[in-house]
């Protein structure tokens, strides 16, 4: 075992099964990236010192994301290419206490509940190819630490909700929120990219 290992990138073939013992044996692990094809039954917990986690193609039910939300030091979470299964995510209040960067890419999320109680330190929300999500939760506008919302190839109504969030941030005195929008796939012949301050 390698208990002092701090960074681990898993090859495309995924983690060996069962991998629960492997992960818990890496007590100092801070970065775990490109984890693919991991079944939620394989992992009951992640190493507590984990600061960065990237999951892809795992199909973890959104209800099982509490396993990730309990990580006390997690600052960066990237959920890519169907990392989670289902259409509704309702995070638990008090979880994700240190999360600063959240990437959602190519997921089938339709409804999402989120506010400052769920992500109290969130600074960057990046969404790519989340075609089914038609609205960013209005509660995201309550997050006083928010610095960037980036939408790439997302539904135009999600863009409208991001603009409303920016207005809410302005009303809270956070005029520094950057909104980056790129809808190239929706407007195939024209490049539509905009940075709004």
C-alpha positions as CSV (number, residue, x, y, z in Angstrom):
1,X,0.0,0.0,0.0
2,X,1.1,3.6,-0.5
3,X,-0.4,5.6,2.4
4,X,1.5,8.8,1.6
5,X,0.3,9.0,-2.0
6,X,-1.2,12.4,-2.6
7,X,-2.3,12.4,-6.2
8,X,-3.8,9.6,-8.2
9,X,-5.1,9.6,-11.8
10,X,-6.9,6.4,-12.7
11,X,-6.5,5.0,-16.2
12,X,-9.5,4.8,-18.6
13,X,-10.0,1.2,-17.6
14,X,-11.2,2.4,-14.2
15,X,-10.5,1.3,-10.7
16,X,-10.2,-2.4,-9.8
17,X,-13.2,-4.0,-8.2
18,X,-13.5,-4.0,-5.2
19,X,-11.7,-0.7,-4.8
20,X,-13.1,0.4,-1.4
21,X,-10.1,-0.9,0.5
22,X,-7.7,0.6,-2.0
23,X,-9.1,4.1,-1.6
24,X,-9.3,4.0,2.2
25,X,-5.7,2.8,2.3
26,X,-4.7,6.1,0.7
27,X,-5.2,8.3,3.8
28,X,-3.1,11.2,2.5
29,X,-4.7,11.2,-1.0
30,X,-5.7,14.8,-2.0
31,X,-6.4,14.5,-5.7
32,X,-8.3,11.6,-7.3
33,X,-9.0,12.3,-11.0
34,X,-10.4,10.6,-14.1
35,X,-12.2,7.9,-12.0
36,X,-14.4,6.1,-14.5
37,X,-16.9,3.2,-14.3
38,X,-17.0,3.2,-10.6
39,X,-20.1,1.7,-9.1
40,X,-21.5,3.3,-6.0
41,X,-21.6,-0.1,-4.3
42,X,-17.8,-0.2,-4.7
43,X,-17.1,2.8,-2.6
44,X,-18.7,3.5,0.8
45,X,-16.3,6.5,1.5
46,X,-13.4,8.4,0.0
47,X,-10.2,9.4,1.8
48,X,-11.0,12.4,4.1
49,X,-8.1,14.5,3.0
50,X,-9.3,14.5,-0.6
51,X,-9.3,18.0,-2.0
52,X,-10.0,17.3,-5.7
53,X,-12.3,14.6,-7.2
54,X,-13.1,14.0,-10.9
55,X,-15.7,11.3,-11.7
56,X,-16.7,10.2,-15.2
57,X,-19.2,7.6,-16.5
58,X,-19.8,6.1,-13.1
59,X,-23.5,6.4,-13.1
60,X,-23.7,7.1,-9.3
61,X,-27.2,7.9,-8.3
62,X,-27.5,11.6,-7.2
63,X,-28.8,10.4,-3.8
64,X,-25.4,8.7,-3.3
65,X,-23.6,12.0,-3.8
66,X,-23.8,12.4,0.0
67,X,-20.7,10.2,0.1
68,X,-18.9,12.9,-1.7
69,X,-20.6,15.8,0.1
70,X,-19.3,14.5,3.4
71,X,-15.7,15.1,2.4
72,X,-14.5,17.8,4.8
73,X,-11.7,19.1,2.6
74,X,-13.1,18.8,-0.9
75,X,-12.5,22.0,-2.9
76,X,-12.8,20.8,-6.5
77,X,-15.5,18.5,-7.8
78,X,-15.8,17.6,-11.5
79,X,-18.6,15.4,-12.7
80,X,-18.2,14.4,-16.3
81,X,-19.9,12.3,-18.9
82,X,-22.7,10.7,-16.9
83,X,-20.8,10.6,-13.7
84,X,-24.2,10.6,-12.0
85,X,-27.4,8.8,-12.8
86,X,-30.9,10.4,-12.6
87,X,-32.5,13.7,-13.4
88,X,-32.8,15.3,-10.0
89,X,-30.1,16.4,-7.6
90,X,-31.1,17.7,-4.1
91,X,-27.9,18.1,-2.1
92,X,-28.0,17.8,1.7
93,X,-27.6,21.1,3.6
94,X,-24.3,21.3,5.5
95,X,-22.4,19.1,3.0
96,X,-19.7,20.3,0.6
97,X,-18.4,22.8,3.3
98,X,-15.2,23.7,1.4
99,X,-16.3,23.2,-2.2
100,X,-15.0,26.1,-4.4
101,X,-15.1,24.7,-7.9
102,X,-18.0,22.7,-9.4
103,X,-17.9,21.4,-12.9
104,X,-21.0,19.6,-14.4
105,X,-20.3,18.3,-17.9
106,X,-22.5,16.1,-20.1
107,X,-24.9,15.0,-17.4
108,X,-28.6,14.3,-17.7
109,X,-29.7,16.6,-14.8
110,X,-33.1,18.2,-15.3
111,X,-33.8,19.6,-11.9
112,X,-31.3,20.8,-9.3
113,X,-31.8,22.3,-5.9
114,X,-28.9,24.5,-4.7
115,X,-28.3,27.5,-2.4
116,X,-25.7,28.8,0.0
117,X,-26.6,26.1,2.6
118,X,-25.6,23.5,0.1
119,X,-22.4,25.2,-1.3
120,X,-21.4,27.9,1.2
121,X,-18.0,28.6,-0.4
122,X,-18.6,28.0,-4.0
123,X,-16.6,30.4,-6.2
124,X,-16.8,28.8,-9.7
125,X,-19.7,27.0,-11.3
126,X,-18.9,25.6,-14.8
127,X,-21.5,23.8,-16.9
128,X,-20.8,22.2,-20.2
129,X,-23.2,20.4,-22.5
130,X,-25.9,20.1,-19.9
131,X,-28.7,20.3,-22.4
132,X,-31.5,19.0,-20.3
133,X,-31.1,21.4,-17.4
134,X,-33.2,24.4,-18.3
135,X,-32.6,26.5,-15.1
136,X,-29.7,27.1,-12.8
137,X,-31.3,27.1,-9.3
138,X,-32.1,30.6,-8.2
139,X,-30.6,29.8,-4.8
140,X,-27.2,29.8,-6.5
141,X,-27.7,33.6,-6.5
142,X,-27.6,33.5,-2.6
143,X,-24.0,32.3,-2.6
144,X,-22.0,35.4,-1.6
145,X,-18.6,33.8,-2.6
146,X,-19.6,33.2,-6.2
147,X,-17.1,34.7,-8.7
148,X,-17.8,32.9,-12.0
149,X,-20.7,31.1,-13.8
150,X,-19.5,29.6,-17.1
151,X,-22.0,28.0,-19.5
152,X,-20.8,26.2,-22.6
153,X,-23.4,24.6,-24.9
154,X,-26.1,24.7,-22.3
155,X,-29.9,25.3,-22.8
156,X,-30.7,29.0,-23.6
157,X,-33.2,29.1,-20.7
158,X,-30.3,28.1,-18.4
159,X,-28.5,31.2,-19.8
160,X,-31.6,33.3,-18.8
161,X,-31.5,32.0,-15.3
162,X,-27.8,32.8,-15.1
163,X,-28.5,36.4,-16.0
164,X,-31.1,36.6,-13.3
165,X,-28.5,35.2,-10.8
166,X,-26.1,37.9,-11.9
167,X,-28.8,40.5,-11.2
168,X,-29.3,39.1,-7.7
169,X,-25.5,39.1,-7.1
170,X,-25.4,42.8,-8.2
171,X,-28.2,43.5,-5.7
172,X,-26.1,41.9,-2.9
173,X,-23.2,44.1,-3.8
174,X,-21.2,41.5,-5.7
175,X,-20.5,43.3,-8.9
176,X,-17.5,41.1,-9.6
177,X,-19.4,38.1,-10.7
178,X,-18.3,37.0,-14.2
179,X,-20.8,35.3,-16.5
180,X,-19.3,33.5,-19.5
181,X,-21.6,32.2,-22.1
182,X,-20.8,30.1,-25.2
183,X,-23.7,28.8,-27.2
184,X,-21.9,27.7,-30.4
185,X,-24.0,24.5,-30.8
186,X,-27.3,26.4,-30.5
187,X,-26.2,28.9,-33.1
188,X,-24.2,26.7,-35.5
189,X,-23.3,29.4,-38.1
190,X,-22.4,32.1,-35.7
191,X,-20.0,32.1,-32.8
192,X,-21.8,33.4,-29.7
193,X,-19.5,34.0,-26.9
194,X,-20.0,36.6,-24.3
195,X,-18.4,37.7,-21.1
196,X,-20.7,39.8,-19.0
197,X,-19.4,41.9,-16.1
